[in-house]
Amino acid sequence: MDTINAVRALGALAHESRLAIFRQLVVAGPEGMAAGDIAQALGISPSGLSFHLKDLTHAGLASPRQEGRFVIYTANFDAMTSLLGFLTENCCAGAPCSANARSDCRAPAEVVKPTRSRT
């Protein structure tokens, strides 16, 4: 993922309703969820939901598909994984690490300089 797409994705997620919608879609899994069911589950008006789903879709984080008279939305798990990879690619000062080894992921001491404020 490049910086432009990361900014677009983070911008889409930087709203309480869109973040809740995306998280709901992640829980729904690859089967996705009908727009009406998302609105009901989250207590969002249909017009508000439509607006937020449009932003998530334009950011590449959600995808719609027509099933009969319903529009089913799914989270784009590849985009989510790419965004997480983008955000963590320089963790551990560039050394390979995993999310499970977070305690081992520390930047070199010369990079991390604790600051204390005196009051």
Phi and psi restraints in degrees (range 20) as a CNS / XPLOR table:
assign (resid 1 and name C) (resid 2 and name N)
       (resid 2 and name CA) (resid 2 and name C) 1.0 -94.7 20.0 2
assign (resid 2 and name N) (resid 2 and name CA)
       (resid 2 and name C) (resid 3 and name N) 1.0 171.6 20.0 2
assign (resid 2 and name C) (resid 3 and name N)
       (resid 3 and name CA) (resid 3 and name C) 1.0 -60.6 20.0 2
assign (resid 3 and name N) (resid 3 and name CA)
       (resid 3 and name C) (resid 4 and name N) 1.0 -41.7 20.0 2
assign (resid 3 and name C) (resid 4 and name N)
       (resid 4 and name CA) (resid 4 and name C) 1.0 -61.3 20.0 2
assign (resid 4 and name N) (resid 4 and name CA)
       (resid 4 and name C) (resid 5 and name N) 1.0 -45.6 20.0 2
assign (resid 4 and name C) (resid 5 and name N)
       (resid 5 and name CA) (resid 5 and name C) 1.0 -68.8 20.0 2
assign (resid 5 and name N) (resid 5 and name CA)
       (resid 5 and name C) (resid 6 and name N) 1.0 -35.0 20.0 2
assign (resid 5 and name C) (resid 6 and name N)
       (resid 6 and name CA) (resid 6 and name C) 1.0 -64.6 20.0 2
assign (resid 6 and name N) (resid 6 and name CA)
       (resid 6 and name C) (resid 7 and name N) 1.0 -43.5 20.0 2
assign (resid 6 and name C) (resid 7 and name N)
       (resid 7 and name CA) (resid 7 and name C) 1.0 -63.3 20.0 2
assign (resid 7 and name N) (resid 7 and name CA)
       (resid 7 and name C) (resid 8 and name N) 1.0 -40.8 20.0 2
assign (resid 7 and name C) (resid 8 and name N)
       (resid 8 and name CA) (resid 8 and name C) 1.0 -62.5 20.0 2
assign (resid 8 and name N) (resid 8 and name CA)
       (resid 8 and name C) (resid 9 and name N) 1.0 -45.0 20.0 2
assign (resid 8 and name C) (resid 9 and name N)
       (resid 9 and name CA) (resid 9 and name C) 1.0 -67.2 20.0 2
assign (resid 9 and name N) (resid 9 and name CA)
       (resid 9 and name C) (resid 10 and name N) 1.0 -45.0 20.0 2
assign (resid 9 and name C) (resid 10 and name N)
       (resid 10 and name CA) (resid 10 and name C) 1.0 -64.5 20.0 2
assign (resid 10 and name N) (resid 10 and name CA)
       (resid 10 and name C) (resid 11 and name N) 1.0 -37.6 20.0 2
assign (resid 10 and name C) (resid 11 and name N)
       (resid 11 and name CA) (resid 11 and name C) 1.0 -62.5 20.0 2
assign (resid 11 and name N) (resid 11 and name CA)
       (resid 11 and name C) (resid 12 and name N) 1.0 -39.8 20.0 2
assign (resid 11 and name C) (resid 12 and name N)
       (resid 12 and name CA) (resid 12 and name C) 1.0 -66.5 20.0 2
assign (resid 12 and name N) (resid 12 and name CA)
       (resid 12 and name C) (resid 13 and name N) 1.0 -35.3 20.0 2
assign (resid 12 and name C) (resid 13 and name N)
       (resid 13 and name CA) (resid 13 and name C) 1.0 -83.2 20.0 2
assign (resid 13 and name N) (resid 13 and name CA)
       (resid 13 and name C) (resid 14 and name N) 1.0 -8.6 20.0 2
assign (resid 13 and name C) (resid 14 and name N)
       (resid 14 and name CA) (resid 14 and name C) 1.0 -84.3 20.0 2
assign (resid 14 and name N) (resid 14 and name CA)
       (resid 14 and name C) (resid 15 and name N) 1.0 38.9 20.0 2
assign (resid 14 and name C) (resid 15 and name N)
       (resid 15 and name CA) (resid 15 and name C) 1.0 -143.6 20.0 2
assign (resid 15 and name N) (resid 15 and name CA)
       (resid 15 and name C) (resid 16 and name N) 1.0 135.4 20.0 2
assign (resid 15 and name C) (resid 16 and name N)
       (resid 16 and name CA) (resid 16 and name C) 1.0 -54.0 20.0 2
assign (resid 16 and name N) (resid 16 and name CA)
       (resid 16 and name C) (resid 17 and name N) 1.0 -45.0 20.0 2
assign (resid 16 and name C) (resid 17 and name N)
       (resid 17 and name CA) (resid 17 and name C) 1.0 -69.3 20.0 2
assign (resid 17 and name N) (resid 17 and name CA)
       (resid 17 and name C) (resid 18 and name N) 1.0 -43.3 20.0 2
assign (resid 17 and name C) (resid 18 and name N)
       (resid 18 and name CA) (resid 18 and name C) 1.0 -66.0 20.0 2
assign (resid 18 and name N) (resid 18 and name CA)
       (resid 18 and name C) (resid 19 and name N) 1.0 -38.0 20.0 2
assign (resid 18 and name C) (resid 19 and name N)
       (resid 19 and name CA) (resid 19 and name C) 1.0 -64.0 20.0 2
assign (resid 19 and name N) (resid 19 and name CA)
       (resid 19 and name C) (resid 20 and name N) 1.0 -42.7 20.0 2
assign (resid 19 and name C) (resid 20 and name N)
       (resid 20 and name CA) (resid 20 and name C) 1.0 -63.3 20.0 2
assign (resid 20 and name N) (resid 20 and name CA)
       (resid 20 and name C) (resid 21 and name N) 1.0 -41.1 20.0 2
assign (resid 20 and name C) (resid 21 and name N)
       (resid 21 and name CA) (resid 21 and name C) 1.0 -63.6 20.0 2
assign (resid 21 and name N) (resid 21 and name CA)
       (resid 21 and name C) (resid 22 and name N) 1.0 -46.8 20.0 2
assign (resid 21 and name C) (resid 22 and name N)
       (resid 22 and name CA) (resid 22 and name C) 1.0 -61.8 20.0 2
assign (resid 22 and name N) (resid 22 and name CA)
       (resid 22 and name C) (resid 23 and name N) 1.0 -44.0 20.0 2
assign (resid 22 and name C) (resid 23 and name N)
       (resid 23 and name CA) (resid 23 and name C) 1.0 -63.0 20.0 2
assign (resid 23 and name N) (resid 23 and name CA)
       (resid 23 and name C) (resid 24 and name N) 1.0 -37.2 20.0 2
assign (resid 23 and name C) (resid 24 and name N)
       (resid 24 and name CA) (resid 24 and name C) 1.0 -63.8 20.0 2
assign (resid 24 and name N) (resid 24 and name CA)
       (resid 24 and name C) (resid 25 and name N) 1.0 -40.4 20.0 2
assign (resid 24 and name C) (resid 25 and name N)
       (resid 25 and name CA) (resid 25 and name C) 1.0 -67.4 20.0 2
assign (resid 25 and name N) (resid 25 and name CA)
       (resid 25 and name C) (resid 26 and name N) 1.0 -35.9 20.0 2
assign (resid 25 and name C) (resid 26 and name N)
       (resid 26 and name CA) (resid 26 and name C) 1.0 -63.2 20.0 2
assign (resid 26 and name N) (resid 26 and name CA)
       (resid 26 and name C) (resid 27 and name N) 1.0 -43.6 20.0 2
assign (resid 26 and name C) (resid 27 and name N)
       (resid 27 and name CA) (resid 27 and name C) 1.0 -63.3 20.0 2
assign (resid 27 and name N) (resid 27 and name CA)
       (resid 27 and name C) (resid 28 and name N) 1.0 -38.7 20.0 2
assign (resid 27 and name C) (resid 28 and name N)
       (resid 28 and name CA) (resid 28 and name C) 1.0 -64.7 20.0 2
assign (resid 28 and name N) (resid 28 and name CA)
       (resid 28 and name C) (resid 29 and name N) 1.0 -25.6 20.0 2
assign (resid 28 and name C) (resid 29 and name N)
       (resid 29 and name CA) (resid 29 and name C) 1.0 77.3 20.0 2
assign (resid 29 and name N) (resid 29 and name CA)
       (resid 29 and name C) (resid 30 and name N) 1.0 -164.4 20.0 2
assign (resid 29 and name C) (resid 30 and name N)
       (resid 30 and name CA) (resid 30 and name C) 1.0 -64.7 20.0 2
assign (resid 30 and name N) (resid 30 and name CA)
       (resid 30 and name C) (resid 31 and name N) 1.0 -20.7 20.0 2
assign (resid 30 and name C) (resid 31 and name N)
       (resid 31 and name CA) (resid 31 and name C) 1.0 -69.9 20.0 2
assign (resid 31 and name N) (resid 31 and name CA)
       (resid 31 and name C) (resid 32 and name N) 1.0 -28.5 20.0 2
assign (resid 31 and name C) (resid 32 and name N)
       (resid 32 and name CA) (resid 32 and name C) 1.0 77.8 20.0 2
assign (resid 32 and name N) (resid 32 and name CA)
       (resid 32 and name C) (resid 33 and name N) 1.0 -168.0 20.0 2
assign (resid 32 and name C) (resid 33 and name N)
       (resid 33 and name CA) (resid 33 and name C) 1.0 -150.5 20.0 2
assign (resid 33 and name N) (resid 33 and name CA)
       (resid 33 and name C) (resid 34 and name N) 1.0 140.6 20.0 2
assign (resid 33 and name C) (resid 34 and name N)
       (resid 34 and name CA) (resid 34 and name C) 1.0 -67.3 20.0 2
assign (resid 34 and name N) (resid 34 and name CA)
       (resid 34 and name C) (resid 35 and name N) 1.0 145.8 20.0 2
assign (resid 34 and name C) (resid 35 and name N)
       (resid 35 and name CA) (resid 35 and name C) 1.0 -55.9 20.0 2
assign (resid 35 and name N) (resid 35 and name CA)
       (resid 35 and name C) (resid 36 and name N) 1.0 -43.1 20.0 2
assign (resid 35 and name C) (resid 36 and name N)
       (resid 36 and name CA) (resid 36 and name C) 1.0 -61.6 20.0 2
assign (resid 36 and name N) (resid 36 and name CA)
       (resid 36 and name C) (resid 37 and name N) 1.0 -37.2 20.0 2
assign (resid 36 and name C) (resid 37 and name N)
       (resid 37 and name CA) (resid 37 and name C) 1.0 -69.2 20.0 2
assign (resid 37 and name N) (resid 37 and name CA)
       (resid 37 and name C) (resid 38 and name N) 1.0 -36.1 20.0 2
assign (resid 37 and name C) (resid 38 and name N)
       (resid 38 and name CA) (resid 38 and name C) 1.0 -64.0 20.0 2
assign (resid 38 and name N) (resid 38 and name CA)
       (resid 38 and name C) (resid 39 and name N) 1.0 -47.3 20.0 2
assign (resid 38 and name C) (resid 39 and name N)
       (resid 39 and name CA) (resid 39 and name C) 1.0 -58.4 20.0 2
assign (resid 39 and name N) (resid 39 and name CA)
       (resid 39 and name C) (resid 40 and name N) 1.0 -44.1 20.0 2
assign (resid 39 and name C) (resid 40 and name N)
       (resid 40 and name CA) (resid 40 and name C) 1.0 -67.2 20.0 2
assign (resid 40 and name N) (resid 40 and name CA)
       (resid 40 and name C) (resid 41 and name N) 1.0 -44.1 20.0 2
assign (resid 40 and name C) (resid 41 and name N)
       (resid 41 and name CA) (resid 41 and name C) 1.0 -63.3 20.0 2
assign (resid 41 and name N) (resid 41 and name CA)
       (resid 41 and name C) (resid 42 and name N) 1.0 -34.8 20.0 2
assign (resid 41 and name C) (resid 42 and name N)
       (resid 42 and name CA) (resid 42 and name C) 1.0 -104.1 20.0 2
assign (resid 42 and name N) (resid 42 and name CA)
       (resid 42 and name C) (resid 43 and name N) 1.0 -4.8 20.0 2
assign (resid 42 and name C) (resid 43 and name N)
       (resid 43 and name CA) (resid 43 and name C) 1.0 67.0 20.0 2
assign (resid 43 and name N) (resid 43 and name CA)
       (resid 43 and name C) (resid 44 and name N) 1.0 39.2 20.0 2
assign (resid 43 and name C) (resid 44 and name N)
       (resid 44 and name CA) (resid 44 and name C) 1.0 -108.9 20.0 2
assign (resid 44 and name N) (resid 44 and name CA)
       (resid 44 and name C) (resid 45 and name N) 1.0 138.6 20.0 2
assign (resid 44 and name C) (resid 45 and name N)
       (resid 45 and name CA) (resid 45 and name C) 1.0 -64.4 20.0 2
assign (resid 45 and name N) (resid 45 and name CA)
       (resid 45 and name C) (resid 46 and name N) 1.0 150.6 20.0 2
assign (resid 45 and name C) (resid 46 and name N)
       (resid 46 and name CA) (resid 46 and name C) 1.0 -55.8 20.0 2
assign (resid 46 and name N) (resid 46 and name CA)
       (resid 46 and name C) (resid 47 and name N) 1.0 -40.4 20.0 2
assign (resid 46 and name C) (resid 47 and name N)
       (resid 47 and name CA) (resid 47 and name C) 1.0 -68.3 20.0 2
assign (resid 47 and name N) (resid 47 and name CA)
       (resid 47 and name C) (resid 48 and name N) 1.0 -39.2 20.0 2
assign (resid 47 and name C) (resid 48 and name N)
       (resid 48 and name CA) (resid 48 and name C) 1.0 -65.4 20.0 2
assign (resid 48 and name N) (resid 48 and name CA)
       (resid 48 and name C) (resid 49 and name N) 1.0 -41.7 20.0 2
assign (resid 48 and name C) (resid 49 and name N)
       (resid 49 and name CA) (resid 49 and name C) 1.0 -61.4 20.0 2
assign (resid 49 and name N) (resid 49 and name CA)
       (resid 49 and name C) (resid 50 and name N) 1.0 -44.4 20.0 2
assign (resid 49 and name C) (resid 50 and name N)
       (resid 50 and name CA) (resid 50 and name C) 1.0 -58.2 20.0 2
assign (resid 50 and name N) (resid 50 and name CA)
       (resid 50 and name C) (resid 51 and name N) 1.0 -44.1 20.0 2
assign (resid 50 and name C) (resid 51 and name N)
       (resid 51 and name CA) (resid 51 and name C) 1.0 -60.3 20.0 2
assign (resid 51 and name N) (resid 51 and name CA)
       (resid 51 and name C) (resid 52 and name N) 1.0 -47.0 20.0 2
assign (resid 51 and name C) (resid 52 and name N)
       (resid 52 and name CA) (resid 52 and name C) 1.0 -70.8 20.0 2
assign (resid 52 and name N) (resid 52 and name CA)
       (resid 52 and name C) (resid 53 and name N) 1.0 -38.7 20.0 2
assign (resid 52 and name C) (resid 53 and name N)
       (resid 53 and name CA) (resid 53 and name C) 1.0 -64.3 20.0 2
assign (resid 53 and name N) (resid 53 and name CA)
       (resid 53 and name C) (resid 54 and name N) 1.0 -34.8 20.0 2
assign (resid 53 and name C) (resid 54 and name N)
       (resid 54 and name CA) (resid 54 and name C) 1.0 -60.9 20.0 2
assign (resid 54 and name N) (resid 54 and name CA)
       (resid 54 and name C) (resid 55 and name N) 1.0 -44.5 20.0 2
assign (resid 54 and name C) (resid 55 and name N)
       (resid 55 and name CA) (resid 55 and name C) 1.0 -63.6 20.0 2
assign (resid 55 and name N) (resid 55 and name CA)
       (resid 55 and name C) (resid 56 and name N) 1.0 -44.0 20.0 2
assign (resid 55 and name C) (resid 56 and name N)
       (resid 56 and name CA) (resid 56 and name C) 1.0 -64.4 20.0 2
assign (resid 56 and name N) (resid 56 and name CA)
       (resid 56 and name C) (resid 57 and name N) 1.0 -37.4 20.0 2
assign (resid 56 and name C) (resid 57 and name N)
       (resid 57 and name CA) (resid 57 and name C) 1.0 -67.9 20.0 2
assign (resid 57 and name N) (resid 57 and name CA)
       (resid 57 and name C) (resid 58 and name N) 1.0 -44.4 20.0 2
assign (resid 57 and name C) (resid 58 and name N)
       (resid 58 and name CA) (resid 58 and name C) 1.0 -64.4 20.0 2
assign (resid 58 and name N) (resid 58 and name CA)
       (resid 58 and name C) (resid 59 and name N) 1.0 -28.8 20.0 2
assign (resid 58 and name C) (resid 59 and name N)
       (resid 59 and name CA) (resid 59 and name C) 1.0 -81.7 20.0 2
assign (resid 59 and name N) (resid 59 and name CA)
       (resid 59 and name C) (resid 60 and name N) 1.0 -4.9 20.0 2
assign (resid 59 and name C) (resid 60 and name N)
       (resid 60 and name CA) (resid 60 and name C) 1.0 80.9 20.0 2
assign (resid 60 and name N) (resid 60 and name CA)
       (resid 60 and name C) (resid 61 and name N) 1.0 13.1 20.0 2
assign (resid 60 and name C) (resid 61 and name N)
       (resid 61 and name CA) (resid 61 and name C) 1.0 -93.6 20.0 2
assign (resid 61 and name N) (resid 61 and name CA)
       (resid 61 and name C) (resid 62 and name N) 1.0 -15.0 20.0 2
assign (resid 61 and name C) (resid 62 and name N)
       (resid 62 and name CA) (resid 62 and name C) 1.0 -140.2 20.0 2
assign (resid 62 and name N) (resid 62 and name CA)
       (resid 62 and name C) (resid 63 and name N) 1.0 152.7 20.0 2
assign (resid 62 and name C) (resid 63 and name N)
       (resid 63 and name CA) (resid 63 and name C) 1.0 -133.7 20.0 2
assign (resid 63 and name N) (resid 63 and name CA)
       (resid 63 and name C) (resid 64 and name N) 1.0 133.0 20.0 2
assign (resid 63 and name C) (resid 64 and name N)
       (resid 64 and name CA) (resid 64 and name C) 1.0 -95.0 20.0 2
assign (resid 64 and name N) (resid 64 and name CA)
       (resid 64 and name C) (resid 65 and name N) 1.0 152.3 20.0 2
assign (resid 64 and name C) (resid 65 and name N)
       (resid 65 and name CA) (resid 65 and name C) 1.0 -145.0 20.0 2
assign (resid 65 and name N) (resid 65 and name CA)
       (resid 65 and name C) (resid 66 and name N) 1.0 146.0 20.0 2
assign (resid 65 and name C) (resid 66 and name N)
       (resid 66 and name CA) (resid 66 and name C) 1.0 -89.3 20.0 2
assign (resid 66 and name N) (resid 66 and name CA)
       (resid 66 and name C) (resid 67 and name N) 1.0 129.7 20.0 2
assign (resid 66 and name C) (resid 67 and name N)
       (resid 67 and name CA) (resid 67 and name C) 1.0 -130.3 20.0 2
assign (resid 67 and name N) (resid 67 and name CA)
       (resid 67 and name C) (resid 68 and name N) 1.0 98.4 20.0 2
assign (resid 67 and name C) (resid 68 and name N)
       (resid 68 and name CA) (resid 68 and name C) 1.0 63.9 20.0 2
assign (resid 68 and name N) (resid 68 and name CA)
       (resid 68 and name C) (resid 69 and name N) 1.0 -124.5 20.0 2
assign (resid 68 and name C) (resid 69 and name N)
       (resid 69 and name CA) (resid 69 and name C) 1.0 -94.9 20.0 2
assign (resid 69 and name N) (resid 69 and name CA)
       (resid 69 and name C) (resid 70 and name N) 1.0 4.9 20.0 2
assign (resid 69 and name C) (resid 70 and name N)
       (resid 70 and name CA) (resid 70 and name C) 1.0 -104.9 20.0 2
assign (resid 70 and name N) (resid 70 and name CA)
       (resid 70 and name C) (resid 71 and name N) 1.0 146.6 20.0 2
assign (resid 70 and name C) (resid 71 and name N)
       (resid 71 and name CA) (resid 71 and name C) 1.0 -104.7 20.0 2
assign (resid 71 and name N) (resid 71 and name CA)
       (resid 71 and name C) (resid 72 and name N) 1.0 120.4 20.0 2
assign (resid 71 and name C) (resid 72 and name N)
       (resid 72 and name CA) (resid 72 and name C) 1.0 -102.8 20.0 2
assign (resid 72 and name N) (resid 72 and name CA)
       (resid 72 and name C) (resid 73 and name N) 1.0 130.7 20.0 2
assign (resid 72 and name C) (resid 73 and name N)
       (resid 73 and name CA) (resid 73 and name C) 1.0 -109.4 20.0 2
assign (resid 73 and name N) (resid 73 and name CA)
       (resid 73 and name C) (resid 74 and name N) 1.0 140.5 20.0 2
assign (resid 73 and name C) (resid 74 and name N)
       (resid 74 and name CA) (resid 74 and name C) 1.0 -128.2 20.0 2
assign (resid 74 and name N) (resid 74 and name CA)
       (resid 74 and name C) (resid 75 and name N) 1.0 149.6 20.0 2
assign (resid 74 and name C) (resid 75 and name N)
       (resid 75 and name CA) (resid 75 and name C) 1.0 -71.8 20.0 2
assign (resid 75 and name N) (resid 75 and name CA)
       (resid 75 and name C) (resid 76 and name N) 1.0 143.5 20.0 2
assign (resid 75 and name C) (resid 76 and name N)
       (resid 76 and name CA) (resid 76 and name C) 1.0 -90.2 20.0 2
assign (resid 76 and name N) (resid 76 and name CA)
       (resid 76 and name C) (resid 77 and name N) 1.0 95.3 20.0 2
assign (resid 76 and name C) (resid 77 and name N)
       (resid 77 and name CA) (resid 77 and name C) 1.0 -66.9 20.0 2
assign (resid 77 and name N) (resid 77 and name CA)
       (resid 77 and name C) (resid 78 and name N) 1.0 -30.5 20.0 2
assign (resid 77 and name C) (resid 78 and name N)
       (resid 78 and name CA) (resid 78 and name C) 1.0 -65.2 20.0 2
assign (resid 78 and name N) (resid 78 and name CA)
       (resid 78 and name C) (resid 79 and name N) 1.0 -41.8 20.0 2
assign (resid 78 and name C) (resid 79 and name N)
       (resid 79 and name CA) (resid 79 and name C) 1.0 -66.0 20.0 2
assign (resid 79 and name N) (resid 79 and name CA)
       (resid 79 and name C) (resid 80 and name N) 1.0 -40.0 20.0 2
assign (resid 79 and name C) (resid 80 and name N)
       (resid 80 and name CA) (resid 80 and name C) 1.0 -62.5 20.0 2
assign (resid 80 and name N) (resid 80 and name CA)
       (resid 80 and name C) (resid 81 and name N) 1.0 -45.1 20.0 2
assign (resid 80 and name C) (resid 81 and name N)
       (resid 81 and name CA) (resid 81 and name C) 1.0 -65.0 20.0 2
assign (resid 81 and name N) (resid 81 and name CA)
       (resid 81 and name C) (resid 82 and name N) 1.0 -39.8 20.0 2
assign (resid 81 and name C) (resid 82 and name N)
       (resid 82 and name CA) (resid 82 and name C) 1.0 -63.8 20.0 2
assign (resid 82 and name N) (resid 82 and name CA)
       (resid 82 and name C) (resid 83 and name N) 1.0 -40.7 20.0 2
assign (resid 82 and name C) (resid 83 and name N)
       (resid 83 and name CA) (resid 83 and name C) 1.0 -64.8 20.0 2
assign (resid 83 and name N) (resid 83 and name CA)
       (resid 83 and name C) (resid 84 and name N) 1.0 -44.6 20.0 2
assign (resid 83 and name C) (resid 84 and name N)
       (resid 84 and name CA) (resid 84 and name C) 1.0 -62.1 20.0 2
assign (resid 84 and name N) (resid 84 and name CA)
       (resid 84 and name C) (resid 85 and name N) 1.0 -40.3 20.0 2
assign (resid 84 and name C) (resid 85 and name N)
       (resid 85 and name CA) (resid 85 and name C) 1.0 -63.3 20.0 2
assign (resid 85 and name N) (resid 85 and name CA)
       (resid 85 and name C) (resid 86 and name N) 1.0 -42.0 20.0 2
assign (resid 85 and name C) (resid 86 and name N)
       (resid 86 and name CA) (resid 86 and name C) 1.0 -60.6 20.0 2
assign (resid 86 and name N) (resid 86 and name CA)
       (resid 86 and name C) (resid 87 and name N) 1.0 -44.0 20.0 2
assign (resid 86 and name C) (resid 87 and name N)
       (resid 87 and name CA) (resid 87 and name C) 1.0 -68.5 20.0 2
assign (resid 87 and name N) (resid 87 and name CA)
       (resid 87 and name C) (resid 88 and name N) 1.0 -26.6 20.0 2
assign (resid 87 and name C) (resid 88 and name N)
       (resid 88 and name CA) (resid 88 and name C) 1.0 -111.2 20.0 2
assign (resid 88 and name N) (resid 88 and name CA)
       (resid 88 and name C) (resid 89 and name N) 1.0 4.3 20.0 2
assign (resid 88 and name C) (resid 89 and name N)
       (resid 89 and name CA) (resid 89 and name C) 1.0 -63.5 20.0 2
assign (resid 89 and name N) (resid 89 and name CA)
       (resid 89 and name C) (resid 90 and name N) 1.0 -23.9 20.0 2
assign (resid 89 and name C) (resid 90 and name N)
       (resid 90 and name CA) (resid 90 and name C) 1.0 -107.3 20.0 2
assign (resid 90 and name N) (resid 90 and name CA)
       (resid 90 and name C) (resid 91 and name N) 1.0 14.9 20.0 2
assign (resid 90 and name C) (resid 91 and name N)
       (resid 91 and name CA) (resid 91 and name C) 1.0 -66.3 20.0 2
assign (resid 91 and name N) (resid 91 and name CA)
       (resid 91 and name C) (resid 92 and name N) 1.0 157.2 20.0 2
assign (resid 91 and name C) (resid 92 and name N)
       (resid 92 and name CA) (resid 92 and name C) 1.0 62.4 20.0 2
assign (resid 92 and name N) (resid 92 and name CA)
       (resid 92 and name C) (resid 93 and name N) 1.0 30.8 20.0 2
assign (resid 92 and name C) (resid 93 and name N)
       (resid 93 and name CA) (resid 93 and name C) 1.0 56.0 20.0 2
assign (resid 93 and name N) (resid 93 and name CA)
       (resid 93 and name C) (resid 94 and name N) 1.0 34.4 20.0 2
assign (resid 93 and name C) (resid 94 and name N)
       (resid 94 and name CA) (resid 94 and name C) 1.0 90.6 20.0 2
assign (resid 94 and name N) (resid 94 and name CA)
       (resid 94 and name C) (resid 95 and name N) 1.0 -7.5 20.0 2
assign (resid 94 and name C) (resid 95 and name N)
       (resid 95 and name CA) (resid 95 and name C) 1.0 -79.6 20.0 2
assign (resid 95 and name N) (resid 95 and name CA)
       (resid 95 and name C) (resid 96 and name N) 1.0 145.1 20.0 2
assign (resid 95 and name C) (resid 96 and name N)
       (resid 96 and name CA) (resid 96 and name C) 1.0 -63.3 20.0 2
assign (resid 96 and name N) (resid 96 and name CA)
       (resid 96 and name C) (resid 97 and name N) 1.0 140.4 20.0 2
assign (resid 96 and name C) (resid 97 and name N)
       (resid 97 and name CA) (resid 97 and name C) 1.0 -158.0 20.0 2
assign (resid 97 and name N) (resid 97 and name CA)
       (resid 97 and name C) (resid 98 and name N) 1.0 171.7 20.0 2
assign (resid 97 and name C) (resid 98 and name N)
       (resid 98 and name CA) (resid 98 and name C) 1.0 -125.5 20.0 2
assign (resid 98 and name N) (resid 98 and name CA)
       (resid 98 and name C) (resid 99 and name N) 1.0 164.6 20.0 2
assign (resid 98 and name C) (resid 99 and name N)
       (resid 99 and name CA) (resid 99 and name C) 1.0 -62.4 20.0 2
assign (resid 99 and name N) (resid 99 and name CA)
       (resid 99 and name C) (resid 100 and name N) 1.0 -29.8 20.0 2
assign (resid 99 and name C) (resid 100 and name N)
       (resid 100 and name CA) (resid 100 and name C) 1.0 -73.9 20.0 2
assign (resid 100 and name N) (resid 100 and name CA)
       (resid 100 and name C) (resid 101 and name N) 1.0 -17.3 20.0 2
assign (resid 100 and name C) (resid 101 and name N)
       (resid 101 and name CA) (resid 101 and name C) 1.0 -107.4 20.0 2
assign (resid 101 and name N) (resid 101 and name CA)
       (resid 101 and name C) (resid 102 and name N) 1.0 36.9 20.0 2
assign (resid 101 and name C) (resid 102 and name N)
       (resid 102 and name CA) (resid 102 and name C) 1.0 -57.5 20.0 2
assign (resid 102 and name N) (resid 102 and name CA)
       (resid 102 and name C) (resid 103 and name N) 1.0 -35.7 20.0 2
assign (resid 102 and name C) (resid 103 and name N)
       (resid 103 and name CA) (resid 103 and name C) 1.0 -65.0 20.0 2
assign (resid 103 and name N) (resid 103 and name CA)
       (resid 103 and name C) (resid 104 and name N) 1.0 -24.2 20.0 2
assign (resid 103 and name C) (resid 104 and name N)
       (resid 104 and name CA) (resid 104 and name C) 1.0 -85.9 20.0 2
assign (resid 104 and name N) (resid 104 and name CA)
       (resid 104 and name C) (resid 105 and name N) 1.0 -10.9 20.0 2
assign (resid 104 and name C) (resid 105 and name N)
       (resid 105 and name CA) (resid 105 and name C) 1.0 -91.4 20.0 2
assign (resid 105 and name N) (resid 105 and name CA)
       (resid 105 and name C) (resid 106 and name N) 1.0 89.9 20.0 2
assign (resid 105 and name C) (resid 106 and name N)
       (resid 106 and name CA) (resid 106 and name C) 1.0 -133.7 20.0 2
assign (resid 106 and name N) (resid 106 and name CA)
       (resid 106 and name C) (resid 107 and name N) 1.0 138.4 20.0 2
assign (resid 106 and name C) (resid 107 and name N)
       (resid 107 and name CA) (resid 107 and name C) 1.0 -69.1 20.0 2
assign (resid 107 and name N) (resid 107 and name CA)
       (resid 107 and name C) (resid 108 and name N) 1.0 155.2 20.0 2
assign (resid 107 and name C) (resid 108 and name N)
       (resid 108 and name CA) (resid 108 and name C) 1.0 -55.9 20.0 2
assign (resid 108 and name N) (resid 108 and name CA)
       (resid 108 and name C) (resid 109 and name N) 1.0 151.2 20.0 2
assign (resid 108 and name C) (resid 109 and name N)
       (resid 109 and name CA) (resid 109 and name C) 1.0 -56.4 20.0 2
assign (resid 109 and name N) (resid 109 and name CA)
       (resid 109 and name C) (resid 110 and name N) 1.0 -34.0 20.0 2
assign (resid 109 and name C) (resid 110 and name N)
       (resid 110 and name CA) (resid 110 and name C) 1.0 -70.7 20.0 2
assign (resid 110 and name N) (resid 110 and name CA)
       (resid 110 and name C) (resid 111 and name N) 1.0 -18.4 20.0 2
assign (resid 110 and name C) (resid 111 and name N)
       (resid 111 and name CA) (resid 111 and name C) 1.0 -85.5 20.0 2
assign (resid 111 and name N) (resid 111 and name CA)
       (resid 111 and name C) (resid 112 and name N) 1.0 -40.9 20.0 2
assign (resid 111 and name C) (resid 112 and name N)
       (resid 112 and name CA) (resid 112 and name C) 1.0 -92.4 20.0 2
assign (resid 112 and name N) (resid 112 and name CA)
       (resid 112 and name C) (resid 113 and name N) 1.0 112.6 20.0 2
assign (resid 112 and name C) (resid 113 and name N)
       (resid 113 and name CA) (resid 113 and name C) 1.0 -118.7 20.0 2
assign (resid 113 and name N) (resid 113 and name CA)
       (resid 113 and name C) (resid 114 and name N) 1.0 104.2 20.0 2
assign (resid 113 and name C) (resid 114 and name N)
       (resid 114 and name CA) (resid 114 and name C) 1.0 -64.1 20.0 2
assign (resid 114 and name N) (resid 114 and name CA)
       (resid 114 and name C) (resid 115 and name N) 1.0 141.9 20.0 2
assign (resid 114 and name C) (resid 115 and name N)
       (resid 115 and name CA) (resid 115 and name C) 1.0 -120.2 20.0 2
assign (resid 115 and name N) (resid 115 and name CA)
       (resid 115 and name C) (resid 116 and name N) 1.0 143.4 20.0 2
assign (resid 115 and name C) (resid 116 and name N)
       (resid 116 and name CA) (resid 116 and name C) 1.0 -124.2 20.0 2
assign (resid 116 and name N) (resid 116 and name CA)
       (resid 116 and name C) (resid 117 and name N) 1.0 134.7 20.0 2
assign (resid 116 and name C) (resid 117 and name N)
       (resid 117 and name CA) (resid 117 and name C) 1.0 -98.3 20.0 2
assign (resid 117 and name N) (resid 117 and name CA)
       (resid 117 and name C) (resid 118 and name N) 1.0 137.9 20.0 2
assign (resid 117 and name C) (resid 118 and name N)
       (resid 118 and name CA) (resid 118 and name C) 1.0 -103.3 20.0 2
assign (resid 118 and name N) (resid 118 and name CA)
       (resid 118 and name C) (resid 119 and name N) 1.0 129.1 20.0 2
